[in-house]
Amino acid sequence: MRHLLAALLLLLAGLTSPARADSAAALQAMLDQARARATTQGCEAVPRDSLAGVLCNGHIRVGVRGNYPNFGIADGLGADTRRSGFEIEVARAIAARLGVEARFVTVTPANRIANLVERRVDLVIATMGHTLQRDEQVRFIRPHYYQSTTVVVGDRRITARSLDQMAGRTVCVPLGNADTLHLVQHGVRLLIFDSPQQLVDALKREICSLAMHDDSFFSNSFADPAFAARFEQKLAISALPWGMATPPGSDLAAFLDGLSAQWHAEGRFLQAATGFPIARGFLEDQRSLWSSPACIAAGATPAPGCLGEPSDTTLPPTRFAPDVDRFEAWLRDTLGISITLPMLKTEVAFEAFLRGIIFSLVLVVGSIISTLGLAMLFASALCARPAAARIAARMATGVLQCSPLVLLLFFGYMVASTLVPYSAPVALVIAVVMIGLYNGSSAAQAIGEYHATQRSTSATWPPLRGAIQGAAVQIMSFLVNATKSSAVASMVGVPELLNELTDITSFTSERIMTYSFLLVFYTLLVSLVVTLMRSLQGVFERRAAA
């Protein structure tokens, strides 16, 4: 009761202070000036996303999440969509203060900034962390309306309590979270999900044993006794302020700056959080802070000393990053092609990119050699004189041919992890051997079938060399198939190009160009292998003819 009385007294003091009154008057003056501008210039002449434009339109387009529990949830489709969450309440309150309708647009971490930059929305309130890197793209509103801490949650049976102890493990993460960089730098493998709710489902179904997201997201899950009994928070990585954002240059931002400071002081943000099980420590601290008259400068402007700073997630750029930017600009301005090349712009991404290419090339070469060597080994048994050797070889190759490659990879992973500490080189060896077994067994069967045909028409035992030459086309096909299937090795932790580009995507949110490059890389690689195989086949045929 004492706490409630103290809060009421603090609220009344803030509302009756001169600074509070001046702030409210200044905000009202901004609205009056915007209306006057719209009247003087005409609604057609003012920018749509400006304060005057929003007033003219009679609505504000707000980008919100549709799948984030307690913050932005959309149920139903089209006109029947029902939205709920803390951020939805904040958006409605802003629209009511402006005297306009709130029109919601569902955005994702991958497109929320693009929606702002391309002016498809006037405002974004979508669990977006305020970082220095994003400051260059959009205008963030300060003071921030919320703050979260990125945490890793996992099965209670897992003893890992630090990033170093999680090296080599796979962690489920949401797309667009800047803190995934910390995982990548410590050798953690990532499994990316578009929808945050999929993280919880993945944990429950044991698709992943660890997941990373904001503590505010997991608070709803931990309210479930069954979830809390199975899982726990392993470690906290970093705190991240959340900011509303407007397109660059919109004067709507200045109005929302002052409004946010006023609402923190009045407890309006706390009021909007009522009914949602989210952490309120930050909101309570901000109410105390902004209740001080010292935090409000002239004209409703928040005092800089009271504003929270954006997180610094800026990555060291590569020395050729400016050239990459100029190339992207040239493509956009000259050819109308808009692409981004995040793997070339930062040292972390570029190092991962090179590591992926090197591992991919080693994996492909190793898989080809392994396939060829194991094919010859199995073929020797399939073409041996003792019937027992042939029967045993047929049984072994039959099992390998009927087993999915993914299952073989995981079998190799399970065996290796019980014998040696699991690492990227160990994963590479497993992948090379298993891909070789999978494709080599099929190539060996082709040799064995050709040898059996020769035996049925020959009075003497045919030499193995002749069968190999006769099955050369099939052998080449399985060598090419080994090249194509090498990307599957990412499933057991081989840091080949697919795996590394997935990691890069997790903290850059750029997927189209990233995976387009992957497609081009493997297309060229397979084409190169096919060309080499055909050349090698030509050599064999000429030698056979000679």
N, C-alpha and C positions, 0 to 999 in steps of 0.2 A: 504493500500500500504506500509505504514511504517513497519507493522508487517511482510509482505512478504519479504521486503528488509532485515530486521533484521534476519529473519530465514535463508535467503540465505547467509548472511555474517557469521552467526554462523556455517552453514554447511561447508562453505569454510574453515573457521578457523579450524574446526575439521578435515577436510580431509588433510589439509596441515601441521597439527601439527606433531612433531616428534613421539609423542606417537601413533598417528593414523597410521603413516607409519610403525612404529615398529610392531604394532598389525597386520597390513596386511601382513607384511613380515613373522611374526611368524606363522600366519594361513597358508600361502603358504608353509612354511617349514614343517608343520604337514602333509599337503597333499603329499608333495614330499617324506617324510619319509614313509608314508603309501604305496605309489606306489612302493618305493624301497623294502619295506618289502614283498609286494605281489610278486614282481619279484624274490626276493631272496628265500623266503620260498615256493612260489607257492600258487596259489589261493586255492588249496585244503587244505592247511595247516592252513590258517588264519580263524578265526571265521567269520561266515557269517555276524553277526551284528556289527563287528568292522569296523573302518574307512577303513582299507585295504580291508575287505570283501565286503563292499558296492562298493568300486571302482572296485573290481574284477567282481562283479555281473553285474555292469553297470546299476543298479537301486537301489533305496532305498524304502523299504516297510514302508509306513507311515499309522498309524492308525488314522482315522479321523471320525468325526460324520457325519451322513447322514441325520439328521433330526433337525438340530439346525440352525434356521434362521440367516443369515448374517455371520455365522462362518463356518458351514459345512453342505451343502445341496447336496443330491444326487438325480438327476432326471433321470429316465430311468433304464433299467436293463442291466446287463452284459456288453458287450463291448460298448454298446450305452449309458452307464451311463455318465451324464454330471454333473460335480461337480463345486460348486461355494462357495464362502465365504472367510472371512479374513484368517482363518487357512489354507484353501486350497491354497491361494496365498502365504502364508508363506512357506508351504511345497514345492511348485513349485520353489520358490526362492532358498531354500536350495538345492534342487536337481540340479538346474542350477549352483549354486556355486560349487557343487561337480563334475559337469560335467556328471551327470547320469540321468536316467529317474525316475520320481516319480510314484510309483505304490501304489494306494490307497487301503486300507482295511477298510471297515466300522466297527467301534467299538461302543460299548455302555458303559454307566457308569458301568454296571455290569461286563463287560469282558475286558475293556481296559487294566487294569493292568495284568490280566491273559495272554492276548496276548503278552505283553512285557516279562513277566517272562518265558513263554513257548517258547519265541523266534519266534513267528509267525509274528512279525513286528520288524523293526529296530528302529522305532521312533514313538511316539504317540504325536499328537497335537490335542487334543480332549476335549477342555473346562475343563481340569482336574485341580482342585485346588491343590496347593502344601501345604501339611500338614506334620507335623512331623510323623504322623502315616504312611503315604504313603512313607515317606523317607526310611522306613525300608524295602520297597518292591522293589522300582525302583530308578533309578538315575535321579533326576530332573535337568534340565538345568537352570542355573542362569547367567545373570539376567532374570527375568520372562518376558514373551512376552506380558502379558495382566493382568488386574486385574478387578474384578467385585465386586459388593456389593449385597449380598442376601437381597431381599426385599419381603414384602408381599403386594400383590395387591388385591383389592376387590371392590365390588359394592360401589358406593358413598353413598348409603343409610345406609350402616353399619357404626356405630359410633366407633367401636373398633379401638383403636390406640396404643395398647400395647399388649404384649403377655398375661399378666394377664387378660385383657378384652376379649381375644380370647379363654380362657379356656372353654372347652366343645364344641366348634365349630369344624367343620370339614374343614381342609385346604387341597387342592390338592397340591401335591408335586411331584418332579421328583425323580426317583430312584437314590440313591447314593449320595445325597447331605448331607454333614456332618452337615449342619445347621439345619436339621430336628430334631436333638437332642434337640435344644432349645425349639421347639414346644412341643415335648414329655414331657419335664421336666415341662412345664407349663400347662399340662392337655389338650393339643390340640389333637384332633383326626385327623388321616391322611388318605388320599386317594391317593394311589401311582399310577403314570403313567410312562410307559417306554419312551414314546415319549414326548418331551417338548411341541410340538405343540398341543398335546392333552390337555394340561393345558388351553390354550387359548380357545379351543373349549368347554371345560368343564365350563369355566367361562361364555362364551356367551350363552350356553344352560342351565345355572343355575343348572348344576349338582353340582357345588360347588360355594359358594359366595366369597371364598377367595382362593388365590393360592400363592405359594412361589416359587421363582426362582431368577436367577441373573437379575440385572437391565439391563444388556446388552441384555438379551433375550427379556424382555418386551419393550425395546426401539422401536423395529419394530412394535409392536402392538399399542403403544401410538402414533405412526406416523399416525395411522388411526383415523380421527376425531370422527367416530362413537364409537370406542372403548374408546377413551379418554373422551367422554361425559358420558359414563356409569361407567367407572372404574377409580380408583386412587390408588396411592401408599399409603399404610397405615403406614408402618414403615420399617426402614432399620435395619437389624440384625447384619451383620458383613461384613467386606471387606475380600476378598479371592484372593491371587495372583494365576494366572494360569501359569503352567509350562509345557514346552515340557519335555518328559521323554524318556530315553533309558533303555534297560535291564541293570541290575547290572553288573558292570565290563567292560562295553563297552567303548573303548577309543574314540568312536564317540562323547561322551559327552563333553570331554575337548575341542574338536574342536568347538562344537556348543556353549559352554560357551563363548569363544572368539568371535565367529561370532555374537552372540546375542548382546554382548556389542558394537561391531562395528556397527551393524545395528541400534541399538538405537541411537547412536551418529550421524549416517548418515541420520537418518529419514527413513530408509527402512521399518520399521514396520508401521510407519505412512503412507507411500506410499502404502503398502499392504492393509491398511484399506480404501483407497480411493474407493468411490462408495458404501460403506456399511454404513448404518445408525447406527453406534455403537459409544459409548462414547470414546473420544480420550484424555481425561484429563490425564490419566495415561501414555499414549504413549508420550504426549508432555512433561510431567514432566521427563520421563526417557530420552528423547532426550537431555534435558537440563543437566541432571545429568551426562550422559555418554559422553557428549561433553567435560567434564573436563578431562585434562590429568591425574589428580590425581586418576581417577577411573580405569586406566589401569596400571596393574603391569607389570613386566618383562615377556616376552614371551607370550604376548596377554592375560595373565590371568587377569580376572576382580578383582579389589581390593575388599577384603572382606568387607570393611567399606561401600561400595556403593551398596552392594547386599541386596535386600529385604529378609526378613525372612519368613520362612513358617509359616502358621497358626498352632497354637497348639490346635488341636482337640482331643488330647489324653485323653481317659477316664480312670478314676481310675480302675485298674484291681481288680478282685476278688482275695481272698487269695489263691484260688485253681486254678487260671489261668495257672500257670506253669504245674500243673498236667494235665490240659486239653490239653495244647500244646503237652506234652509228649504222651498222649493217641492218639492224632491225628497223631503224627509222627509214633507211633507204628503201627497204622492201615495202614498208607501209606507204611511203609517199610516192614511190615510183610505180610499183606493181599492184598496190592496194592489198598486199598480203600482210596480215597482222600475225606475227609469230613472236614467241619469246624463247630464249635459249638459256634457261636458268643453270644448266649444267656447265656453262662456260663463264659465268659471271662472278662466282665466289670461289675462294680457294677450297673450302670444304667440299662444295659440290663438284668442282673440277677434279679434285683428288679422288673422290668417290667414282666419278665418271671414268677416269683413267684406270683406276683399280678394276672397275667392272669390265672394261675392254680387255685388259691384260688377262684377267681370270677367264673371260669368255674364250679368248683365243687359245689359252692353255687347255681349257676344258674341251674345246672342239678337237684340237690336235690329239689330246690324250684319249678322247672317246674314239677317234678314228683308229688310232694305234691299238687301243684295247679291243675294239670290235674286230679288227683284222687278226690280231694275235689269238684271241679266244675262238674266233671262227676256225682258224687253222688247227687249234688244239682239239676242239670238238670234232672237226672234220677228220682228223687223224684217227679218232676213236670210231667214228661212224664208218670209216672206210677200212678199219683194221680187219685182219683175217679172223681172229677169235670172235665167235658169235656173242660171247658174254660181253666183250667190250662194246660191240655195236648196240646191244640191247640196253646196256647201262647208259650209253651216250644218248640213245633215242629217248630214254626216260628223262634224263636231265634236260635235254633241249626242249622236250615237250612241256615240262613244268615251267621252264623259263619263258617259253613262247606264250603260254597261257596266263602268266602272271602280269598284271598291269605294271608298267614302268614305275609309276608312283609308289606302288606297294613294294617293289624291289628296293627303291631308294629308301623308304622308311625302314625296311628290314635291315638294310645296311647301316642306317643311322642307329637303330636300336643295338645292333651287335657292336658297332664301333664305340658307342657311348659307354658300354659296360667294360670296355677294355682299356681305352685311352681317354685322356681329357679331350673333349670335343672342341675343335677349332676350325677355322676356314680351310687350312691345308688338309686336315683330316676329311672335312666335308668334300673337298675337291677330289681326293683319292677315292672316296666312296662313290661319288657320282661317276667318275671315269670307269670304275670297275663295273658298276651296275648297268650303266649304259652299254658298256662293252658286252656284258653277259646277255642283255636283252636283244641287242642287234646281232651279236656274234652267233648266238644260238640259231637264229633264223638263217643267217648266211651259211652256217655249217650244214643245216638241213638241206639247203639248195645244193651244196657240194655233194652231200651224201646221196641225194636222190639221183644226181647225174652219174655218180659212181655206180649206184645200183643198176641204172640203165645200161651202163657199159658192161657190168658183170653179166647181165642177162644175154648179151650178144657176143661175149668174148670167151674164148676157151681158156685164157690165162687171166690171172688177177690183174685188173687194170691199175696203172700207177696213179697215185693221188694227184700228181701234177696235172694230168690230163683232165681230171674231174674239176680241178680248180679253174683251169682255162675254160672249160665248158660252162661253168657257172659264173663266169666273170661278170656278166651283166647283172645278175642277182646280187652278187657281192658288192658291186658298186652302188646298187640301190640301197643296200642296208648301211653302207658307209655314209651315204648322203642322209639317210634317215637318222643316223647317229648325230650328225651335225644339227639337224632340225630339232631333235629331242633334247639337246644340251641345255636349253633354257629351263627345262623342268627341274634341273638341279637346284634352282633357287629355293625349292620347297624344303630342302634339307640344309639350307644355310650357306650354300656356296655364294660368295659375293660376286657373282657374275653380273653382266650388264643389267639384266632385268631386275635383279635384287637391288643393285645400287641406284638405278633410276627410280625404283619404287621409294627408296629412302629419300632421294632428292625431292620427289614429288610431295612427300609427307610434309615438308616444311616450306615448299614454294607454292603449293596448290596448283602448279601448272602441269597438266597431264596430257593435253592433246599433242603438243609438239614433242614432249618427252617420249611418249610411246610411239609417236610417228617415227622418231629417230630410231627407236628400237626395231621397228618393222623394217626400215631401210637397212639397218645394220645387218640383221639376220638374212634379209633377202640377198644382199651383196655377198655375205659370207657363204650362204648355200650355193649361190651361183658360182663363186670361186671354186668351191669344193667339187661341184658338178663338172666344171671345166677341167680341173686337174684329174678327176677320175676318168673322164673321157680320153684325155691325153694318155693316161696310164694304160687304159684299156687298149688304145691303139698300139702302144708299145708291145703289150702282150700278144696281140693278134699278129703283129708283124713278126715277132719272134717265133710264134707257133707256125706261121706259114713258112718261115725259113727252115 
